[in-house]
Amino acid sequence: MTQIYPQSYFHLKKEPFFNDYLIANMETGLLSALDQDITPISSFQALSDIQAAKKTIIKQLPIIKKAWKLNPLPTSLQGQDCSSSMQKSPMLRPTIF
């Protein structure tokens, strides 16, 4: 299912039948979706979420890097210091876990 509709990962992960076997199959489907250029941003988000859940940050970083290439910062924000904007707006402050 994730091969044709990568966003389904986020719906299915809330279900009680969500398990490691399903995750492995979903991961295969997401990689296939990327190969076929089917909603690559959603595919990268789901793959990153899977790696985060597995606590494999080393595998998560290349996925995030590829996703940034598809959807970089707007040119109006590139190379600018955004700290003053972050102080004004609580919505823009980074979340620290």
Backbone as CSV, one residue per row, in Angstrom:
resi,resn,N_x,N_y,N_z,CA_x,CA_y,CA_z,C_x,C_y,C_z
1,MET,0.822,-1.192,0.000,0.000,0.000,0.000,0.871,1.262,0.000
2,THR,1.970,1.238,0.741,2.827,2.422,0.789,3.530,2.663,-0.540
3,GLN,3.583,1.648,-1.377,4.203,1.810,-2.691,3.367,2.745,-3.566
4,ILE,2.054,2.677,-3.480,1.205,3.523,-4.316,0.673,4.746,-3.562
5,TYR,0.673,4.689,-2.245,0.179,5.808,-1.435,1.032,5.912,-0.160
6,PRO,2.222,6.524,-0.268,3.141,6.586,0.875,2.541,7.205,2.141
7,GLN,1.570,8.110,2.001,0.948,8.730,3.170,0.188,7.718,4.030
8,SER,-0.130,6.563,3.459,-0.867,5.553,4.219,-0.076,5.071,5.438
9,TYR,1.245,5.200,5.392,2.078,4.801,6.538,1.601,5.490,7.811
10,PHE,1.342,6.790,7.722,0.977,7.556,8.909,-0.410,7.192,9.432
11,HIS,-1.277,6.717,8.554,-2.593,6.252,8.987,-2.492,4.862,9.626
12,LEU,-1.716,3.999,8.991,-1.612,2.613,9.458,-0.816,2.473,10.752
13,LYS,0.102,3.385,11.001,0.918,3.237,12.212,0.101,3.446,13.486
14,LYS,-1.111,3.974,13.346,-1.998,4.174,14.496,-2.858,2.939,14.799
15,GLU,-2.825,1.974,13.904,-3.682,0.797,14.043,-3.079,-0.244,14.989
16,PRO,-3.931,-1.040,15.664,-3.429,-2.039,16.609,-2.637,-3.173,15.946
17,PHE,-2.856,-3.414,14.658,-2.136,-4.486,13.960,-0.774,-4.034,13.427
18,PHE,-0.377,-2.819,13.716,0.916,-2.290,13.263,2.027,-3.034,14.001
19,ASN,2.899,-3.721,13.255,3.967,-4.506,13.873,5.232,-4.470,13.011
20,ASP,6.268,-5.147,13.467,7.561,-5.129,12.767,7.472,-5.728,11.363
21,TYR,6.664,-6.764,11.197,6.504,-7.385,9.883,5.891,-6.383,8.897
22,LEU,4.870,-5.672,9.361,4.212,-4.675,8.518,5.179,-3.530,8.196
23,ILE,5.964,-3.108,9.187,6.933,-2.030,8.972,7.939,-2.426,7.892
24,ALA,8.435,-3.646,7.942,9.409,-4.112,6.943,8.813,-4.063,5.536
25,ASN,7.568,-4.489,5.404,6.902,-4.453,4.094,6.612,-3.020,3.659
26,MET,6.254,-2.179,4.603,5.986,-0.781,4.273,7.272,-0.084,3.828
27,GLU,8.363,-0.413,4.481,9.646,0.187,4.125,10.027,-0.190,2.685
28,THR,9.806,-1.436,2.320,10.062,-1.883,0.951,9.180,-1.114,-0.034
29,GLY,7.917,-0.949,0.318,6.989,-0.196,-0.532,7.389,1.260,-0.669
30,LEU,7.853,1.860,0.409,8.277,3.262,0.365,9.511,3.445,-0.511
31,LEU,10.446,2.513,-0.427,11.634,2.586,-1.281,11.252,2.435,-2.754
32,SER,10.281,1.571,-3.017,9.786,1.401,-4.382,9.074,2.673,-4.860
33,ALA,8.328,3.306,-3.975,7.657,4.568,-4.320,8.678,5.634,-4.686
34,LEU,9.791,5.663,-3.959,10.847,6.625,-4.289,11.432,6.334,-5.666
35,ASP,11.650,5.071,-5.958,12.189,4.689,-7.270,11.255,5.116,-8.401
36,GLN,9.949,5.077,-8.118,8.946,5.429,-9.128,8.540,6.903,-9.055
37,ASP,9.170,7.653,-8.152,8.892,9.083,-7.974,7.431,9.348,-7.603
38,ILE,6.916,8.518,-6.694,5.546,8.683,-6.205,5.610,9.427,-4.868
39,THR,5.109,10.634,-4.858,5.147,11.543,-3.696,6.418,11.363,-2.859
40,PRO,7.566,11.773,-3.407,8.841,11.539,-2.721,8.948,12.189,-1.338
41,ILE,8.352,13.351,-1.156,8.437,14.000,0.163,7.765,13.121,1.215
42,SER,6.576,12.624,0.925,5.871,11.757,1.874,6.634,10.456,2.103
43,SER,7.237,9.940,1.044,8.023,8.708,1.182,9.211,8.932,2.102
44,PHE,9.917,10.047,1.889,11.057,10.360,2.748,10.621,10.587,4.199
45,GLN,9.492,11.256,4.395,8.999,11.487,5.755,8.704,10.166,6.456
46,ALA,8.048,9.265,5.762,7.706,7.975,6.358,8.966,7.153,6.646
47,LEU,9.905,7.128,5.698,11.153,6.391,5.924,11.928,6.973,7.098
48,SER,11.945,8.282,7.205,12.625,8.933,8.319,11.947,8.583,9.641
49,ASP,10.619,8.547,9.632,9.872,8.191,10.839,10.164,6.752,11.259
50,ILE,10.273,5.859,10.286,10.592,4.459,10.590,11.969,4.364,11.242
51,GLN,12.952,5.055,10.661,14.308,5.016,11.226,14.349,5.669,12.603
52,ALA,13.578,6.720,12.799,13.527,7.364,14.119,12.928,6.412,15.152
53,ALA,11.888,5.687,14.763,11.270,4.725,15.681,12.237,3.596,16.029
54,LYS,13.064,3.226,15.061,14.068,2.183,15.307,15.281,2.733,16.055
55,LYS,15.306,4.060,16.214,16.427,4.752,16.862,17.736,4.536,16.109
56,THR,17.631,4.554,14.781,18.819,4.418,13.932,19.066,5.756,13.246
57,ILE,19.578,6.691,14.011,19.823,8.036,13.511,20.785,8.020,12.324
58,ILE,21.766,7.144,12.356,22.739,7.075,11.264,22.044,6.795,9.935
59,LYS,21.022,5.956,9.928,20.284,5.672,8.699,19.290,6.779,8.379
60,GLN,18.871,7.526,9.388,17.887,8.581,9.196,18.496,9.812,8.519
61,LEU,19.743,10.123,8.803,20.360,11.334,8.272,20.427,11.388,6.745
62,PRO,20.838,10.314,6.053,20.841,10.390,4.581,19.438,10.580,3.995
63,ILE,18.436,10.028,4.651,17.061,10.188,4.178,16.653,11.650,4.284
64,ILE,16.971,12.272,5.410,16.637,13.685,5.603,17.393,14.548,4.598
65,LYS,18.652,14.212,4.364,19.470,14.978,3.418,18.871,14.928,2.008
66,LYS,18.417,13.753,1.572,17.803,13.624,0.252,16.482,14.392,0.189
67,ALA,15.722,14.364,1.271,14.447,15.085,1.305,14.673,16.589,1.209
68,TRP,15.711,17.090,1.861,16.018,18.526,1.798,16.350,18.941,0.366
69,LYS,16.977,18.057,-0.402,17.293,18.386,-1.789,16.017,18.559,-2.611
70,LEU,14.976,17.816,-2.258,13.706,17.939,-2.970,12.937,19.177,-2.560
71,ASN,13.057,19.562,-1.292,12.272,20.671,-0.763,13.165,21.553,0.106
72,PRO,14.064,22.338,-0.521,14.975,23.171,0.268,14.261,24.358,0.901
73,LEU,14.991,25.065,1.740,14.440,26.281,2.330,14.088,27.268,1.229
74,PRO,13.043,28.064,1.435,12.743,29.103,0.451,13.948,30.036,0.297
75,THR,14.142,30.550,-0.892,15.308,31.405,-1.136,15.300,32.630,-0.237
76,SER,14.144,33.050,0.226,14.081,34.217,1.107,14.689,33.918,2.479
77,LEU,14.813,32.635,2.850,15.371,32.274,4.156,16.801,31.758,4.072
78,GLN,17.269,31.421,2.890,18.599,30.846,2.762,19.661,31.881,3.107
79,GLY,20.571,31.491,3.971,21.692,32.343,4.332,21.357,33.466,5.282
80,GLN,20.147,33.483,5.813,19.762,34.550,6.735,19.775,34.052,8.158
81,ASP,20.007,34.981,9.065,19.935,34.669,10.483,18.481,34.811,10.906
82,CYS,17.855,33.718,11.272,16.434,33.720,11.625,16.209,33.845,13.125
83,SER,17.253,34.084,13.890,17.100,34.091,15.343,16.164,35.202,15.818
84,SER,16.168,36.360,15.158,15.274,37.431,15.589,13.824,37.056,15.325
85,SER,13.554,36.378,14.214,12.192,35.929,13.918,11.739,34.878,14.920
86,MET,12.663,34.025,15.338,12.326,32.962,16.280,11.991,33.529,17.646
87,GLN,12.625,34.623,18.011,12.340,35.230,19.306,10.967,35.877,19.309
88,LYS,10.527,36.397,18.171,9.241,37.078,18.084,8.072,36.098,18.031
89,SER,8.275,34.981,17.381,7.183,34.044,17.167,7.438,32.729,17.888
90,PRO,6.569,32.368,18.851,6.773,31.097,19.559,6.578,29.892,18.652
91,MET,5.863,30.058,17.525,5.631,28.950,16.598,6.918,28.561,15.878
92,LEU,7.873,29.483,15.764,9.099,29.200,15.034,10.241,28.726,15.909
93,ARG,10.032,28.680,17.206,11.102,28.238,18.090,11.334,26.741,17.921
94,PRO,12.590,26.332,17.908,12.863,24.893,17.767,12.414,24.126,19.023
95,THR,11.959,22.927,18.791,11.529,22.076,19.884,12.713,21.215,20.326
96,ILE,12.971,21.200,21.595,14.051,20.383,22.137,13.421,19.252,22.925
97,PHE,13.756,18.041,22.536,13.189,16.855,23.187,14.072,16.365,24.276
